[in-house]
Amino acid sequence: MELKPGLSALVTGGGSGIGKALCLTLAGKGVFVTIVDFSEEKGKEVASLVEKENSKFHQNLGFPSAVSVQCDVTSLRDLTSAFEKHVATFGGLDICINSAGIGTPASFWKDQTDGSKTWRHAVNVNLVAIKHMQALQKPGVIVNMGSSAGLYPMNKDPIYSASKGGVVMFTRSLAPYKRQGIRVNVICPEYVQTELGEKAGHKYVNLAGGYLKMETVVEGVLELIMDDSRAGSCLWVTNRRGKEYWPSPTEEAKYSIRSSSSSGKKNSFRAPLNAQLPQSFEKVVVQKLSHNFRDATHIVRAQLKLPIESGHVLLKIIYAGVNASDVNFSSGRYFLGNKKDISSLLPFDAGFEAVGIIAAVGDSVSNLEVGTPAAIMVYGGYAEFMAVPSKHILPIGRPDPEVVAMLTSGLTASIALEKVGQMESGKVVLVTAAAGGTGQFAVQLAKLAGNKVVATCGGKDKARLLKDLGVDRVIDYKTEDIKTVLKEEFPKGVDIVYESVGGDMFDLCLNALAISGRLIVIGMISQYQGEHGWMPKNYPGLVEKLLTKSQTVGGFFLPQYSYLWKEHLDKLYNLYSSGKLKVAIDPKSFLGLRSVADAVEHLHSGKSSGKVVVCIDPTFEQQMAKL
């Protein structure tokens, strides 16, 4: 949601502390505010300040730009009246911030009452208000004021900790309201210097790194309001770790039960298929070892062996993905042994990844059906048909080019950032060649995890794409010097680098790495197509640099993580299906096997943007367009 003059907000607990700071910040953007507070005096004082700020945006309104309502939010009548007054004054409700809350003076084990004035009051203050916000059924944003005490135990006040924990889980459970246009989020700051925060004691505050600045908390709330992708999100804010979303995607994946075609749910999509299978098909094979893909490959016709071998599946390929390392494969770099030994393997099938439709199944295959969309990640993707063991089949929702992008490119980003980068929240993450097939996933996953993302690219169109994907700082090397930008804007360095360029870019990234930083090497595209192909490069002083700054450089090769493919493909597909992840496909069209070499050369030209995909069967694409 864009904060602009004329929107309206209701803030409970708006007469003091964080609530007051938020009222004044919203007023500074021209937002009308209702201040709901137990203290009538404090509420009116803040309302006066809000009207003063609002006068910079609004004149001759005919109604007040700020309203103060004296209210006990545990009283259903008072709370309902406050909301009714807000709607009657401003005609709607765009933002609601639930900042009212108190601690409990009585220890849990000493409380002999029914709790109506102690712990039950605290629970009501934090939870009951939300119920009445939903009754208005107005699209907008609700931000609940939680606390770090709701994320970990607070022994001095277990009731406060429990109530704030309830706020967190209650908020996260309301994520589905996004479908109705209502986003509910919660912010959990550590100690803030307010009347309530000062009760914690300086000893505990100092151990936690001191009081948070009020503006840091306000910035977090504004982020939850303005980021339309955030629903049911919990933003944890501390001096020790900065801002990070809780739980992390890795932790969330441990308990999430997702509904997807690859997790046992029967896929309802069935593709149109010709009843008759052909007797032969075409495929791209490597006939000689060369880093020049066009020279190395040839299209051949092969017999389709029917019936399908037991335990195997025949996949009709619809889309195949193009990768920078296609030239490494055609030059034999991915095979062990000397060139003479590798040459003895010729010819071999080219292509790493594809999606298509199951056209036939062999005996003993009971869990897959003809017509089901599926993906494969085995050698031989540049073909019209592929027969593979059923264990290599990855069922998918639809045989779309976006799913091809999730395979080598998406899985590399997802697994490498988790396993090699050990990515957390609140870090600075640098992604090189970020507008490419895998870079686009890396920037979005880093952003979804709650990090500040810096990305390099070449050209205004690529820079525009990265801005659309949510990158915080785009460095277009055609108009800016990457080294200068990193040195001036990130003097402490970057915490994680997702590097795929190699050569001078690797050196630059290593020099920009922060203390204890991690540099993930997923490729070195700049070194793949020299005069003699991929040649190793020396990096003098590398060990010394790592030692002096406790840094880590880690390589990543996707085939060695095959046991994680299904899990991470499910995660990517669900993020994409829910609208949290965008997938950019290069706009240049490549149709049929005879365009594969053109597609590989286009990728290495530096002109591609997003994932380069070849449509192996254009007739299928036409059929789907008609459907």
C-alpha positions in Angstrom: 0.0 0.0 0.0 1.4 3.4 -1.0 1.1 5.9 1.9 -0.5 9.0 0.5 -2.6 11.9 1.7 -6.3 11.1 2.2 -5.8 7.6 3.6 -7.1 7.0 7.1 -5.7 5.1 10.1 -6.9 4.1 13.5 -4.2 3.6 16.1 -5.0 2.1 19.5 -2.6 3.1 22.3 -1.9 6.2 20.2 -1.5 8.6 23.1 2.0 7.7 24.0 5.1 5.6 23.2 5.3 3.8 19.9 1.6 4.5 19.1 2.2 8.2 19.4 5.3 8.0 17.2 3.3 6.1 14.5 0.4 8.7 14.6 2.8 11.5 14.0 4.6 9.7 11.2 1.4 8.9 9.4 0.2 12.5 9.9 3.5 13.6 8.3 2.4 11.7 5.1 -1.1 13.3 5.0 -2.9 10.4 6.6 -6.0 11.1 8.7 -5.7 9.5 12.1 -8.0 8.4 14.9 -6.1 8.2 18.2 -7.6 5.6 20.6 -6.2 5.8 24.1 -7.3 5.1 27.7 -6.0 8.6 28.6 -8.3 11.3 27.2 -5.7 14.0 27.9 -2.9 12.3 26.0 -5.2 11.4 23.1 -6.3 15.0 22.6 -2.7 16.2 22.8 -1.6 13.8 20.0 -4.7 14.7 17.9 -3.7 18.3 18.1 -0.2 17.5 16.8 -1.6 15.3 14.0 -3.9 18.1 12.8 -0.9 20.5 12.7 1.0 18.0 10.5 -2.0 17.3 8.3 -2.5 21.0 7.7 0.5 20.9 5.3 -1.6 18.6 3.1 -5.2 19.5 3.7 -7.1 22.8 3.9 -10.8 23.5 4.2 -11.7 19.8 4.8 -15.1 20.3 6.5 -14.2 17.6 9.0 -11.3 17.2 11.4 -8.2 15.4 10.1 -7.6 13.8 13.5 -10.0 12.4 16.1 -9.3 11.5 19.7 -11.4 8.7 21.3 -11.1 7.9 25.0 -11.4 4.1 25.1 -10.8 1.0 27.2 -10.0 -1.5 24.5 -11.1 -4.4 26.7 -14.6 -2.9 26.6 -16.5 -4.2 23.5 -18.8 -1.1 23.7 -16.0 1.4 23.8 -14.0 -0.3 21.0 -17.0 -0.6 18.7 -17.8 3.1 19.3 -14.3 4.1 18.4 -14.4 2.2 15.1 -17.8 3.6 14.3 -16.7 7.2 15.0 -13.6 6.7 12.7 -15.7 5.3 9.8 -18.3 8.0 10.2 -15.7 10.8 10.2 -13.4 9.5 7.4 -15.7 7.2 5.4 -13.6 4.1 5.6 -10.5 2.5 7.2 -7.3 1.9 5.3 -4.8 1.2 8.2 -5.3 -0.1 11.7 -2.4 -0.3 14.1 -3.1 -2.2 17.4 -0.5 -0.7 19.7 -2.4 -0.8 23.0 -0.9 -3.1 25.5 0.3 -3.3 29.1 2.4 -5.6 31.3 1.1 -7.5 34.3 2.3 -6.3 37.7 1.4 -9.5 39.5 3.5 -12.7 39.1 1.6 -15.5 37.5 2.2 -17.9 40.4 1.0 -15.2 42.9 -2.1 -14.1 41.1 -5.1 -15.4 43.1 -7.7 -13.4 41.1 -9.8 -14.4 38.1 -7.3 -12.4 36.0 -9.8 -9.8 34.9 -7.5 -7.0 35.9 -4.1 -8.7 35.4 -3.2 -11.4 32.9 -6.7 -11.6 31.3 -6.7 -7.9 30.8 -3.3 -8.1 29.0 -4.5 -10.9 26.7 -7.7 -8.9 25.9 -5.7 -5.7 25.1 -3.6 -7.6 22.6 -6.1 -9.9 21.1 -9.8 -8.8 21.3 -9.3 -5.6 19.2 -8.5 -7.6 16.1 -12.0 -9.3 16.2 -13.7 -5.9 15.8 -11.4 -4.8 13.1 -12.5 -7.7 11.0 -16.1 -6.9 11.6 -15.7 -3.8 9.5 -14.9 -5.9 6.4 -12.9 -3.1 4.8 -9.8 -3.9 2.7 -6.7 -2.5 4.2 -3.7 -3.2 6.4 -3.6 -4.2 10.1 -0.4 -4.1 12.0 -0.3 -5.6 15.5 2.3 -4.5 18.0 3.9 -7.6 19.3 7.2 -8.0 21.2 10.3 -10.0 21.1 8.9 -11.5 24.3 6.4 -13.3 22.1 9.2 -15.0 20.2 11.2 -16.3 23.2 10.4 -16.8 26.9 10.3 -13.8 29.3 10.8 -15.3 32.8 10.0 -12.1 34.7 6.6 -11.7 33.1 5.3 -15.0 31.6 1.8 -13.7 31.1 3.1 -10.8 29.0 5.2 -13.2 27.0 2.3 -15.5 26.5 0.0 -12.8 25.4 2.5 -11.4 22.9 3.1 -15.0 21.7 -0.6 -15.2 21.1 -0.5 -11.9 19.1 2.2 -13.4 16.9 0.4 -16.7 16.2 -3.0 -15.0 15.9 -1.6 -12.6 13.3 0.2 -15.3 11.3 -3.0 -17.4 11.3 -4.9 -14.5 9.6 -2.7 -14.6 6.5 -5.6 -16.0 4.3 -7.5 -12.7 4.8 -5.2 -11.3 2.1 -7.6 -12.9 -0.4 -10.2 -10.4 0.8 -7.8 -7.5 0.5 -7.0 -7.4 4.2 -3.3 -7.9 5.2 -2.5 -8.5 8.9 1.1 -8.3 10.1 2.9 -8.1 13.4 6.0 -6.3 14.5 8.1 -7.7 17.4 10.6 -5.1 18.6 13.0 -5.8 21.5 13.3 -3.1 24.2 12.1 0.4 23.3 12.5 3.3 25.7 8.8 3.8 26.6 7.0 3.8 29.9 6.4 0.1 29.5 9.9 -0.7 28.2 11.6 1.0 31.1 10.0 -1.5 33.5 12.3 -4.2 32.1 15.4 -2.9 34.0 18.6 -1.6 32.6 20.5 -4.9 33.1 18.4 -6.8 30.7 18.2 -3.9 28.2 22.0 -3.5 28.2 22.4 -7.3 27.6 20.1 -6.9 24.6 22.3 -4.2 23.1 20.4 -1.2 24.5 17.1 0.4 23.6 16.0 0.4 20.0 15.6 3.8 18.4 11.9 4.7 18.0 12.5 5.5 14.3 13.7 1.9 13.7 10.4 0.5 15.0 8.4 3.0 13.0 10.4 2.1 9.8 9.5 -1.6 10.5 5.8 -0.8 10.8 5.8 1.3 7.6 7.5 -1.6 5.8 4.7 -4.0 6.9 2.1 -1.5 5.7 3.7 -0.7 2.3 5.0 -4.1 1.2 1.9 -5.7 -0.5 3.5 -9.1 -0.4 3.5 -9.2 3.4 0.5 -10.9 5.0 0.6 -12.9 8.2 4.3 -11.7 8.5 6.2 -11.3 11.7 9.0 -8.7 11.7 11.5 -9.1 14.5 13.5 -6.0 15.3 16.6 -5.9 17.5 19.8 -4.0 17.9 21.7 -7.3 17.9 20.4 -8.6 14.5 18.6 -5.7 12.9 15.3 -6.4 11.1 14.5 -10.0 10.1 11.3 -11.9 9.4 10.4 -14.8 11.7 10.4 -17.6 11.2 13.0 -17.9 8.4 11.9 -19.8 5.2 14.1 -22.7 6.3 12.4 -23.0 9.6 8.9 -22.5 8.1 9.6 -25.4 5.7 10.1 -27.8 8.6 6.5 -27.6 9.7 4.6 -26.5 6.6 2.2 -28.9 5.1 1.8 -27.8 1.5 -0.8 -28.8 -1.1 1.0 -29.5 -4.3 0.9 -31.9 -7.2 4.2 -33.3 -6.2 3.3 -34.0 -2.5 0.7 -36.7 -3.1 -2.3 -34.6 -4.3 -3.6 -35.8 -7.6 -3.0 -33.4 -10.4 -6.1 -32.3 -12.2 -4.3 -30.9 -15.2 -4.3 -33.2 -18.2 -2.6 -32.1 -21.4 -3.8 -32.7 -24.9 -1.8 -35.6 -26.5 -1.9 -37.4 -29.8 -3.1 -41.0 -29.2 -0.5 -42.3 -31.6 3.1 -42.2 -30.6 5.7 -41.7 -33.4 8.1 -44.4 -34.5 11.0 -42.0 -34.2 12.0 -38.6 -32.7 14.7 -36.0 -33.0 17.3 -35.0 -30.4 20.4 -32.9 -30.0 23.6 -34.8 -29.4 27.2 -33.8 -28.8 29.3 -35.3 -31.6 32.6 -33.7 -30.8 34.1 -31.9 -27.8 34.1 -28.2 -28.1 33.1 -25.1 -26.0 31.4 -23.8 -29.2 28.0 -25.4 -28.8 27.0 -25.0 -32.4 30.1 -26.8 -33.7 29.9 -29.5 -31.0 26.3 -30.5 -31.6 24.2 -32.1 -34.2 20.5 -33.1 -34.5 19.9 -36.8 -35.1 16.8 -38.9 -35.5 16.4 -41.9 -33.1 14.0 -44.8 -32.9 11.3 -44.6 -30.2 11.6 -48.0 -28.4 8.2 -49.3 -27.6 6.9 -50.7 -25.4 8.5 -48.6 -22.7 11.0 -50.5 -20.5 9.7 -51.6 -17.1 10.0 -48.9 -14.4 10.5 -46.2 -17.0 8.4 -43.3 -18.2 8.3 -41.7 -21.7 8.1 -37.9 -21.5 7.1 -35.8 -24.4 9.2 -32.6 -24.1 7.4 -29.3 -24.4 10.0 -26.8 -23.0 13.7 -27.1 -22.4 15.9 -24.8 -20.4 19.1 -23.2 -21.6 22.0 -22.9 -19.2 25.4 -21.2 -19.3 27.1 -24.5 -18.6 25.7 -26.1 -21.8 29.1 -25.1 -23.3 30.9 -26.8 -20.4 29.0 -30.0 -21.1 29.6 -29.9 -24.8 33.3 -29.5 -24.2 33.4 -32.5 -21.8 34.1 -30.5 -18.7 31.6 -32.4 -16.6 33.1 -35.8 -17.2 36.1 -37.2 -15.3 39.1 -38.4 -17.2 41.4 -37.1 -20.0 40.1 -35.8 -23.3 40.8 -39.1 -25.1 38.7 -41.1 -22.5 35.9 -38.6 -22.7 35.9 -38.7 -26.5 35.2 -42.4 -26.3 31.7 -41.5 -24.8 30.7 -39.6 -27.9 28.0 -39.1 -29.1 26.0 -38.2 -26.0 22.7 -36.4 -25.5 22.7 -32.6 -24.7 20.5 -30.5 -22.4 20.0 -30.6 -18.6 16.4 -29.8 -17.9 12.9 -29.9 -19.4 9.2 -30.1 -18.7 6.6 -32.0 -20.6 3.8 -34.5 -20.5 4.0 -38.2 -19.6 3.2 -40.0 -22.9 3.6 -43.6 -21.8 4.6 -45.6 -18.7 6.2 -48.9 -18.4 5.2 -51.9 -16.3 5.5 -51.5 -12.5 5.0 -47.7 -12.7 1.8 -47.2 -10.6 2.2 -43.7 -9.2 2.3 -41.8 -12.6 -0.3 -41.5 -15.3 -0.3 -40.6 -19.0 -1.1 -36.9 -19.5 0.4 -35.8 -16.2 2.8 -32.8 -16.5 6.3 -33.6 -15.3 9.8 -32.2 -15.1 13.2 -33.9 -15.5 16.7 -32.9 -14.7 18.9 -35.5 -16.4 21.1 -35.3 -19.5 19.2 -35.3 -22.7 16.6 -32.5 -22.3 17.1 -31.2 -25.9 14.9 -33.8 -27.4 11.3 -34.4 -28.5 10.9 -37.4 -26.3 12.9 -38.9 -23.4 12.6 -42.3 -21.7 13.8 -42.1 -18.1 13.5 -44.2 -14.9 10.4 -43.2 -13.1 12.4 -42.1 -10.0 13.8 -39.2 -12.0 10.3 -37.8 -12.7 9.3 -34.7 -10.8 5.5 -34.1 -11.1 4.5 -30.5 -11.5 1.4 -28.4 -11.7 1.6 -27.4 -15.4 4.2 -27.8 -18.2 4.9 -24.1 -18.4 8.2 -22.3 -19.2 8.2 -20.7 -15.7 8.5 -24.2 -14.2 11.6 -24.8 -16.5 13.1 -21.7 -14.9 12.6 -23.2 -11.4 14.7 -26.3 -12.2 18.4 -25.7 -12.7 18.2 -21.9 -12.1 15.6 -21.8 -9.3 16.9 -24.8 -7.4 20.5 -23.6 -7.6 19.5 -20.3 -6.0 17.2 -21.9 -3.4 19.6 -24.6 -2.2 22.9 -22.7 -2.5 21.6 -19.8 -0.4 20.4 -22.1 2.2 23.2 -24.7 2.4 26.3 -22.8 1.3 25.3 -19.3 2.1 23.5 -20.3 5.3 21.3 -17.3 4.7 19.5 -15.6 7.6 17.5 -12.4 7.8 18.9 -8.9 8.3 21.9 -9.3 6.1 23.2 -7.6 3.0 23.2 -10.0 0.0 24.9 -9.2 -3.3 23.9 -11.1 -6.4 25.9 -10.8 -9.6 24.4 -11.2 -13.1 21.1 -10.8 -11.2 18.8 -10.4 -14.2 19.7 -13.8 -15.5 18.0 -17.2 -15.1 19.3 -17.9 -11.6 20.0 -14.4 -10.4 16.3 -13.5 -10.6 15.5 -16.2 -8.1 18.4 -15.4 -5.8 17.4 -11.7 -5.4 13.8 -12.6 -4.6 14.6 -15.4 -2.1 17.0 -13.2 -0.3 14.4 -10.4 -0.2 11.7 -12.8 1.0 14.0 -13.9 3.8 14.2 -10.3 5.1 17.5 -9.1 3.7 18.8 -6.0 1.9 19.5 -7.0 -1.6 22.1 -5.5 -3.9 22.3 -6.7 -7.5 24.5 -6.1 -10.6 23.4 -6.1 -14.2 24.2 -4.5 -17.5 21.5 -2.3 -19.1 18.5 -0.2 -18.2 16.0 -3.0 -19.2 17.7 -5.4 -16.8 17.9 -2.8 -14.1 14.1 -2.1 -14.5 13.4 -5.9 -14.2 15.4 -6.1 -10.9 13.6 -3.1 -9.5 10.3 -4.8 -10.3 11.6 -7.9 -8.4 12.2 -5.8 -5.3 16.0 -5.3 -5.3 17.0 -2.5 -2.9 20.1 -1.3 -4.8 20.6 -2.1 -8.5 24.1 -1.4 -9.9 24.1 -1.1 -13.7 27.7 -1.6 -14.6 27.1 0.2 -17.9 26.4 3.5 -16.0 28.1 3.0 -12.6 31.3 1.6 -11.3 30.5 -1.5 -9.1 33.6 -1.2 -7.0 33.0 2.4 -6.2 29.3 1.9 -5.3 30.1 -1.0 -2.9 32.9 0.8 -1.2 30.9 4.0 -0.7 27.5 2.7 0.1 28.5 -0.5 1.9 31.7 0.4 3.8 31.4 -2.6 6.2 31.0 -5.0 3.2 28.3 -7.4 2.2 27.5 -10.5 4.2 26.6 -12.9 1.4 27.6 -12.9 -2.3 25.8 -15.1 -4.9 28.4 -15.1 -7.7 28.1 -16.5 -11.2 30.4 -14.3 -13.3 33.9 -15.2 -12.3 37.2 -13.5 -13.4 37.5 -9.8 -12.3 34.0 -9.9 -10.8 35.0 -12.6 -8.4 38.0 -10.5 -7.2 35.7 -7.5 -6.8 33.2 -9.5 -4.8 35.8 -11.0 -2.5 37.2 -7.6 -1.7 33.7 -6.4 -0.9 33.0 -9.3 1.5 32.3 -8.4 5.1 34.0 -10.0 8.1 32.6 -13.5 8.4 31.0 -13.1 5.0 30.2 -16.0 2.7 30.9 -16.0 -1.1 28.9 -18.6 -3.0 30.4 -19.6 -6.4 27.7 -21.1 -8.6 29.4 -20.4 -11.9 31.9 -18.3 -13.8 30.2 -17.5 -17.1 32.8 -14.9 -18.1 35.4 -17.7 -18.3 33.4 -20.3 -20.3 33.9 -19.1 -23.8 37.4 -17.8 -24.2 39.6 -18.7 -27.2 40.4 -22.1 -25.6 37.2 -22.6 -23.6 37.0 -22.7 -19.8 40.5 -22.1 -18.5 41.3 -22.2 -14.7 42.4 -18.9 -13.2 44.8 -18.2 -10.3 43.6 -16.1 -7.4 46.8 -15.0 -5.5 46.4 -14.2 -1.9 43.0 -15.9 -1.6 43.8 -17.9 1.5 45.3 -14.9 3.3 42.2 -12.8 2.6 39.9 -15.5 4.0 42.1 -16.0 7.0 42.3 -12.3 8.0 38.5 -11.7 7.8 37.2 -15.2 8.8 35.5 -15.4 5.5 34.2 -18.4 3.5 34.2 -19.1 -0.2 32.0 -22.1 -1.1 31.4 -23.8 -4.4 28.0 -25.2 -5.4 27.2 -27.8 -8.0 23.5 -28.7 -8.2 23.8 -32.5 -9.0 25.4 -33.1 -5.7 22.2 -31.9 -3.9 19.7 -34.0 -5.8 18.2 -35.3 -2.5 16.9 -31.7 -2.0 15.4 -31.1 -5.4 11.8 -32.2 -4.7 11.6 -30.3 -1.4 12.9 -27.0 -2.9 11.0 -27.3 -6.1 7.8 -27.6 -4.0 8.8 -24.5 -2.1 9.5 -22.5 -5.3 6.3 -23.7 -7.0 4.2 -22.7 -4.0 5.8 -19.3 -3.7 5.1 -18.8 -7.4 1.5 -20.0 -7.2 0.8 -17.7 -4.2 2.2 -14.7 -6.0 5.2 -14.2 -3.7 7.7 -15.2 -6.4 7.9 -13.8 -10.0 9.5 -15.7 -12.8 10.9 -13.8 -15.8 11.3 -15.6 -19.1 13.6 -14.0 -21.7 11.3 -12.4 -24.3 13.2 -13.8 -27.3 11.4 -16.7 -28.8 13.2 -20.0 -29.7 11.1 -22.6 -31.4 12.1 -26.2 -32.1 15.3 -28.1 -31.7 17.0 -26.2 -34.6 16.9 -23.1 -32.5 18.8 -24.6 -29.5 22.2 -23.4 -30.7 20.8 -19.9 -31.3 19.4 -19.9 -27.7 22.7 -20.9 -26.2 24.5 -18.2 -28.1 21.9 -15.7 -27.1 22.4 -16.5 -23.4 26.2 -16.0 -23.8 25.8 -12.8 -25.7 25.0 -10.9 -22.5 21.7 -9.7 -24.1 19.4 -12.2 -22.3 17.1 -11.1 -19.5 15.4 -13.8 -17.3 15.4 -17.5 -18.1 16.2 -18.5 -21.7 13.8 -21.3 -22.8 13.3 -23.3 -26.0 9.8 -24.4 -27.0 10.6 -27.9 -28.3 7.0 -28.5 -29.6 5.5 -25.2 -30.9 2.3 -27.0 -31.9 1.6 -27.9 -28.2 2.1 -24.2 -27.3 -0.5 -23.3 -29.9 -2.9 -25.9 -28.5 -2.5 -24.6 -25.0 -3.1 -21.0 -26.2 -6.4 -22.1 -27.8 -7.4 -23.9 -24.6 
